[in-house]
Amino acid sequence: MDHAVEMLNITKEFPGIKANDQVNLQLKKGEIHALLGENGAGKTTLMSILFGIYKADEGEIKVNGETVTIRNPNDANKLGIGMVHQHFKLVDRFTVLENIILGYEDTKNRVLVYEDAREKVKKLSEQYNLKVDPDAMVSDISVGHQQRVEILKMLYRDAEILILDEPTASLTPQEIDELMDILKKLAKEGKSILFISHKLKEIREIANRCTILRRGAYIDTVDVSKTTNEKLAEMMVGRKVDFSLPKEKAKPKDTVLSVKDFTVHDPVSKKEVVSNISFETKRGEILVIAGIEGNGQSELVYGITGLYGHSSGSLALNDEDITNEDIRSRSLKGISHIPEDRQKHGLVLEFPLEYNLILQSYHQEPFQRRGFLQFDVIRDHAERLIDRFDIRSGSGALSIARSMSGGNQQKAILGREIDRESDLLIAVQPTRGLDVGAIEFIHRELVNHRDNDKSVLIISYDLDEVFNLADRILVMYEGEKVGEFDPKEVSREELGLYMSGSKRSDSA
């Protein structure tokens, strides 16, 4: 039997939605098998059934040819199945080693014993090139290294079937390349890997075969090497996808945001993370700030929106000084913000979707009158945005934000902030975690916002997105502005030199 896993006619319903509808999936031993679909297509639900988080309403699961019952993740672990979730399940205040052995600890006289575990983790790290310090606190390591810890957790439990749910969603390009090398090595060693993604480029690079889901239904399983990106995208979204972004030349007008000699220190480490930076955004223009993640872009946005204080410099919005205004005041005066971390800064996860869609404006009419929320107005507003931005969830406006897929959480934030029609829209990684159909839609919305005489400031680490959207590119390196470019006059290679710190413009 050459199948590690067979999932046959799997069906799973939640209130108001059929997440999986008679889905079939067959994973061969030693292959990397991609699971492709839009946000909300049922990919994570299907893998959660295989890992024992959910129980299927109908269908059969076979592991190595034997029909099995998987009631919980412990059953899955015993069958050699491990899973890395999109949002990692690590304890920040534990060390790497403590996280890896959690639930599988060795004890002697009721005291934890680490020696054998440390040796096993060391061997696994060397075998699969998963370099990570076992004594480092998880809170102190990068997202890429946290993902390595999750992979080590699976390998420590002797998993032969590895499930990775959107594993590249929070990684830098360099970390993605490293992860791909690790997964190829794991497959060569005989591991069977299920790779959930909607990124066609990554699927083509790493997967042998690909199963496509759309709105909970099985569409097809294809040989990746014999299929085009256009065909994969069409099967995924049910229509042809335009990979080019038609947009007219920008017509910049007056200055919306003016940033002068702006410096920000990290409030915890006290380290200077943004150094004396100056630039302007114009009405009718998209300015994209490019750079490798971790070079002060996030902190710059925190400073502009008021999440962080500033050490020196000034901010002006439509010629009005807002340097010392609080967060709400900046928002009301015309700044919309699509944050980098949708769960930490973008949503109240325990609130229903309809409340999350008015987080910035619940205190204003028509959502309140004489101090009382107008629930009918709030519901109508939510349903309009759900329809316009194709936000999918089990219970519509009443869905709890935590229960929604990551991509649909992102679309909810995008819809809320674009709909506010603010003069300045700041978007940090606006399409992180979105599928090609949603990316196409969001990019068009951002261009439309620009064309409505608004100013758009985007932080992106994706060079395809940078060149697709930018009317002007600013590059940051180690907290400083190192160059400013017209996207039609700079190559990817030259931009990369500025992003890595190898070059710097005299005028920066």
C-alpha positions in Angstrom: 0.0 0.0 0.0 1.6 3.3 -1.1 -0.9 5.6 0.5 0.1 7.1 3.9 -3.4 8.7 4.3 -6.8 8.3 2.6 -9.7 10.5 3.4 -12.8 9.3 1.7 -16.1 11.1 1.3 -15.4 13.4 4.3 -18.3 15.7 5.2 -18.4 18.2 8.1 -21.1 20.8 8.8 -21.2 23.7 11.2 -24.2 25.9 11.9 -25.0 27.6 8.6 -22.2 26.2 6.6 -21.0 22.9 5.1 -17.3 23.2 5.5 -16.5 19.8 3.8 -18.8 18.1 1.3 -17.9 14.6 0.3 -14.2 15.4 0.1 -11.5 12.9 -1.0 -7.8 13.2 -0.4 -5.1 10.6 -0.9 -1.5 11.2 0.3 1.2 9.0 -1.0 4.1 7.9 1.1 7.1 10.2 0.8 5.3 12.9 -1.2 4.6 16.5 -0.6 0.9 17.0 -1.4 -0.5 20.5 -1.5 -4.1 21.3 -0.4 -5.2 24.4 -2.4 -8.2 26.5 -1.9 -9.6 30.0 -1.3 -10.0 31.4 2.2 -12.9 29.5 3.7 -12.7 26.6 1.2 -12.5 24.0 4.0 -8.8 23.2 3.9 -8.1 23.7 7.6 -11.3 22.0 8.6 -10.3 18.9 6.6 -6.8 18.8 8.2 -8.3 19.4 11.6 -10.4 16.3 11.1 -7.3 14.3 10.2 -5.6 15.6 13.3 -8.5 14.9 15.6 -9.6 18.5 16.4 -12.9 17.9 14.7 -14.9 14.7 14.1 -16.3 14.2 10.6 -20.1 13.8 10.2 -19.5 11.3 7.4 -16.7 9.6 5.7 -13.7 7.2 6.4 -10.1 7.8 7.2 -7.4 5.2 6.4 -3.8 5.5 7.7 -1.3 3.1 6.0 -4.3 1.2 4.6 -6.1 0.6 7.9 -9.4 2.3 8.7 -8.9 4.4 11.9 -10.9 6.5 14.3 -9.2 9.7 15.4 -11.0 11.2 18.3 -8.4 13.7 19.4 -4.9 14.9 18.7 -3.4 12.3 21.0 -4.9 9.6 18.8 -3.4 11.3 15.8 0.0 11.5 17.4 -0.2 7.7 18.1 -0.8 7.1 14.4 2.3 9.2 13.5 0.3 12.3 12.5 1.6 15.8 13.5 0.3 19.3 12.6 1.8 22.8 12.6 -1.1 25.2 12.8 -1.2 28.6 11.0 -1.2 30.4 14.4 1.5 28.5 16.4 0.6 26.7 19.6 3.6 27.6 21.6 4.0 28.9 25.2 5.9 32.2 25.0 7.3 31.9 28.5 8.7 28.4 28.0 12.0 27.6 26.4 12.3 25.9 23.1 13.0 22.6 24.7 10.1 22.9 27.2 7.7 23.6 24.3 9.0 20.6 22.3 8.6 18.1 25.1 5.3 19.5 26.5 3.0 16.6 27.1 5.8 14.1 26.5 8.0 14.9 29.4 10.4 12.4 31.1 10.4 12.3 34.9 12.5 10.7 37.6 11.1 10.7 41.1 8.5 13.2 39.9 11.2 15.6 38.7 11.5 16.6 35.1 14.5 15.1 33.3 15.8 17.0 30.3 19.0 15.2 29.3 17.6 12.5 26.9 15.1 15.0 25.4 17.9 17.5 24.8 20.0 14.9 23.1 17.1 13.8 20.9 16.2 17.4 19.9 19.9 18.1 19.1 20.1 15.0 16.8 16.8 16.0 15.0 18.1 19.6 14.6 21.3 18.4 13.0 19.5 15.7 10.8 17.0 18.1 9.3 19.1 21.4 9.5 16.6 22.9 12.0 19.0 25.1 13.8 17.4 26.5 17.0 18.7 27.1 20.5 16.9 24.7 22.9 17.4 27.1 25.8 16.1 30.2 24.1 12.7 31.6 25.3 10.1 31.3 22.6 9.2 34.9 23.1 12.7 35.9 22.1 13.0 34.0 18.8 11.8 35.0 15.3 8.6 33.7 13.7 10.7 31.5 11.4 12.5 29.9 14.3 9.2 29.4 16.1 8.0 27.4 13.1 11.1 25.2 13.3 10.2 24.6 16.9 6.7 23.4 15.8 8.3 21.1 13.2 10.7 19.7 15.9 7.6 19.1 18.1 6.2 16.8 15.4 9.5 15.0 14.8 10.1 14.6 18.5 6.8 12.7 18.7 8.0 10.5 15.8 5.5 11.8 13.3 5.7 10.3 9.8 2.7 12.3 8.4 3.2 16.1 8.7 0.5 18.6 8.2 1.5 22.3 7.7 -1.3 24.8 7.6 -0.3 28.0 5.7 3.3 27.6 6.9 4.7 30.6 5.0 2.0 33.2 6.0 4.2 35.0 8.5 7.7 34.3 7.1 10.2 36.5 5.3 11.3 35.5 1.8 14.6 34.1 3.3 12.7 32.1 5.9 10.4 30.7 3.2 13.4 29.5 1.2 14.8 27.8 4.3 11.5 26.1 5.1 11.2 24.8 1.5 14.7 23.2 1.9 13.7 21.6 5.2 10.5 20.2 3.8 12.2 18.7 0.7 14.8 17.1 3.1 11.9 15.7 5.2 10.2 14.2 2.2 13.5 12.7 1.0 13.9 11.0 4.4 10.5 9.3 3.8 8.1 11.7 5.6 4.7 12.3 4.0 3.7 16.0 4.0 0.4 17.8 3.5 1.0 21.4 2.7 -2.0 23.7 3.0 -1.5 26.9 0.9 -3.1 29.2 -1.6 0.3 30.5 -2.9 0.7 29.0 -6.4 4.4 29.9 -6.7 5.2 27.9 -3.5 3.0 24.9 -4.5 4.7 24.7 -7.9 8.1 24.8 -6.2 7.6 22.1 -3.6 4.5 19.9 -4.2 4.3 16.7 -6.2 0.5 16.7 -6.5 -2.2 19.1 -5.5 -5.8 18.7 -4.4 -8.1 21.6 -4.9 -11.1 22.5 -2.8 -13.7 25.2 -3.5 -16.4 26.2 -1.1 -16.0 22.9 0.8 -16.3 20.7 -2.2 -13.6 18.5 -3.9 -12.7 19.8 -7.3 -9.7 17.7 -8.5 -6.3 16.3 -7.8 -3.6 17.2 -10.3 0.1 16.6 -11.1 1.6 20.0 -10.3 4.4 19.8 -12.9 1.7 19.3 -15.7 -0.6 22.1 -14.6 -0.2 25.9 -15.2 -0.7 28.6 -12.5 -3.7 29.9 -14.5 -5.4 26.5 -14.5 -4.8 26.1 -10.7 -6.1 29.5 -10.0 -9.2 29.0 -12.1 -10.0 25.7 -10.4 -9.5 27.3 -7.0 -11.8 30.3 -7.5 -14.1 29.1 -10.2 -13.2 31.8 -12.7 -10.2 33.1 -14.7 -7.9 35.2 -12.5 -6.1 38.2 -14.0 -2.5 38.1 -12.6 -1.8 41.6 -14.0 -3.2 44.7 -12.3 -4.4 47.3 -14.8 -4.1 50.8 -13.3 -3.8 54.2 -14.8 -0.8 56.4 -14.1 -1.1 58.1 -10.7 -2.0 61.8 -10.6 -0.5 62.9 -7.3 -2.0 66.1 -5.8 -1.6 67.8 -2.4 0.3 66.2 0.5 -1.9 64.2 2.9 0.8 62.9 5.4 4.0 64.7 6.1 6.6 62.9 8.2 9.6 65.0 9.2 12.8 63.8 11.1 10.7 61.1 12.8 12.4 58.9 15.4 10.9 56.0 17.4 12.3 53.9 20.2 11.0 50.5 21.1 9.1 51.0 24.4 10.5 47.8 25.9 14.1 47.5 24.7 14.5 51.4 24.4 16.4 50.7 21.2 16.1 53.2 18.4 14.1 51.4 15.7 13.2 54.3 13.4 15.9 56.9 12.8 15.2 60.5 11.7 13.0 59.5 8.8 11.2 62.0 6.5 8.8 61.5 3.6 5.4 62.6 2.3 2.3 60.8 0.9 0.2 62.4 -1.7 -3.5 62.4 -2.5 -4.1 60.1 -5.6 -0.9 58.1 -5.0 0.2 54.7 -3.6 3.5 54.9 -1.7 4.9 51.5 -0.9 7.6 51.1 1.8 9.7 48.1 0.9 12.4 46.3 2.8 13.2 43.1 4.6 10.9 42.5 7.5 12.3 43.8 10.9 13.9 47.0 9.6 11.6 49.4 11.4 8.6 49.4 9.1 6.2 48.1 11.7 7.4 50.6 14.3 7.2 53.4 11.8 3.5 52.6 11.4 3.0 52.3 15.2 4.5 55.8 15.5 2.3 57.3 12.8 -1.0 55.7 14.1 -0.1 56.5 17.8 0.4 52.9 19.0 4.0 53.9 19.9 5.2 57.2 21.1 7.9 59.1 19.2 11.2 60.4 20.4 11.6 63.3 18.0 10.2 64.8 14.8 6.7 65.7 13.6 3.6 64.4 11.8 1.1 66.5 9.9 -2.1 65.3 8.3 -3.7 67.6 5.7 -1.4 70.4 7.0 -2.6 69.9 10.6 -0.1 69.0 13.2 -1.1 65.6 14.8 2.3 64.8 16.4 0.8 64.7 19.9 -2.7 63.5 19.1 -3.9 60.2 20.6 -4.9 57.2 18.6 -8.6 57.9 18.3 -8.0 61.5 17.4 -5.7 60.5 14.5 -8.3 58.0 13.4 -11.1 60.5 13.4 -9.0 63.1 11.6 -8.6 60.7 8.6 -6.2 57.8 9.2 -7.4 54.2 8.5 -5.1 51.4 9.6 -4.9 47.7 8.4 -2.5 46.3 11.0 0.2 43.7 10.5 -1.2 41.4 13.2 -4.9 40.9 12.5 -5.6 39.0 15.8 -3.7 41.2 18.1 -4.4 44.7 16.7 -7.1 44.3 14.2 -10.0 42.4 15.8 -11.7 41.7 19.2 -11.7 38.0 18.7 -14.6 37.3 21.1 -16.9 39.9 19.5 -19.3 39.0 16.6 -18.3 40.1 13.1 -20.8 42.9 13.0 -19.3 44.6 16.1 -15.8 44.2 14.7 -16.9 46.0 11.6 -17.7 49.2 13.6 -14.7 49.2 16.1 -13.5 52.6 14.8 -17.0 54.2 14.5 -19.4 52.6 17.0 -19.5 56.0 18.9 -20.6 57.9 15.9 -23.9 58.3 14.1 -25.7 56.3 12.6 -24.3 53.5 14.8 -25.3 55.2 18.0 -28.0 57.7 18.8 -28.2 59.5 22.2 -25.6 57.0 23.6 -27.5 53.8 22.5 -26.2 51.4 19.8 -28.5 51.1 16.8 -28.5 47.4 16.3 -30.5 47.3 13.0 -28.1 49.9 11.5 -25.1 47.9 12.7 -26.5 44.7 11.2 -27.3 46.3 7.8 -23.8 47.8 7.7 -22.2 44.4 8.4 -24.3 42.6 5.8 -23.3 45.3 3.2 -19.6 44.8 3.9 -19.9 41.0 4.0 -21.4 41.1 0.6 -19.0 43.7 -0.9 -15.8 42.0 0.4 -17.0 38.4 0.2 -16.4 37.8 3.9 -17.3 34.1 4.5 -18.3 32.8 7.9 -20.7 30.2 9.5 -23.2 32.6 10.9 -22.7 35.8 8.8 -22.8 39.0 10.8 -23.2 37.0 14.1 -20.1 34.9 13.6 -17.6 35.2 16.4 -14.4 36.6 14.9 -12.2 33.9 16.5 -14.2 31.2 14.6 -13.4 32.7 11.2 -10.6 31.6 9.0 -7.5 33.8 9.0 -8.1 35.1 5.4 -11.7 36.0 6.2 -10.6 37.8 9.4 -8.2 39.8 7.1 -10.9 40.6 4.6 -13.1 41.9 7.5 -10.4 44.4 8.6 -9.7 45.4 5.0 -13.4 46.0 4.4 -13.9 48.0 7.6 -10.9 50.3 6.9 -11.5 50.9 3.2 -15.2 51.6 3.8 -14.3 54.4 6.2 -13.1 56.5 3.2 -10.3 58.0 5.2 -7.9 60.5 3.5 -4.9 58.2 4.5 -5.1 54.4 4.4 -2.2 52.7 5.9 -2.0 49.0 5.0 0.6 46.7 6.5 0.9 43.4 4.5 -2.7 43.9 3.3 -2.8 40.5 1.4 -0.8 38.4 3.9 -2.8 35.1 4.2 -5.1 35.7 1.2 -5.6 33.6 -1.9 -5.0 34.8 -5.5 -8.7 35.7 -6.0 -8.8 37.8 -2.8 -5.4 39.4 -3.6 -6.7 40.4 -7.0 -9.8 41.9 -5.4 -7.9 43.7 -2.6 -5.3 45.2 -5.0 -8.1 46.6 -7.1 -9.8 48.1 -4.0 -6.5 49.8 -3.0 -6.1 51.3 -6.5 -9.8 52.4 -6.4 -9.1 54.1 -3.1 -6.2 55.9 -4.6 -8.3 56.9 -7.6 -11.0 58.3 -5.2 -8.4 61.0 -4.4 -7.2 59.2 -1.3 -3.6 58.6 -0.2 -2.5 55.0 0.3 0.6 54.0 2.3 1.5 50.3 2.1 4.1 48.3 3.9 4.9 45.1 2.0 7.7 42.5 2.0 6.4 40.9 -1.2 8.2 42.3 -4.2 5.5 41.2 -6.6 3.0 43.3 -4.5 5.5 46.2 -4.3 5.9 46.5 -8.1 2.2 45.7 -8.7 0.9 48.5 -6.5 3.5 51.2 -6.1 3.4 54.6 -7.7 6.5 55.4 -5.6 8.8 53.1 -3.6 10.6 54.0 -0.4 13.1 51.5 1.0 13.9 51.2 4.7 17.0 49.4 6.2 17.8 49.3 9.9 15.2 51.9 10.7 16.4 54.5 8.1 15.2 55.6 4.7 18.0 54.4 2.3 16.3 55.2 -1.1 13.3 56.4 -3.0 12.4 55.2 -6.5 10.0 55.2 -9.4 9.0 51.5 -9.8 9.3 51.9 -13.6 12.9 53.0 -13.3 14.3 50.5 -10.8 14.9 46.8 -11.2 14.2 44.1 -8.6 17.9 43.4 -8.4 18.8 47.0 -7.6 16.0 47.3 -5.1 17.3 44.2 -3.4 20.7 45.8 -2.9 19.0 48.7 -1.1 16.8 46.4 1.0 19.9 44.4 2.1 21.9 47.5 3.0 24.4 47.0 0.2 23.5 50.4 -1.4 22.2 53.7 -0.1 21.0 56.8 -2.0 22.8 60.1 -1.3 19.5 61.8 -1.1 18.0 59.4 1.5 
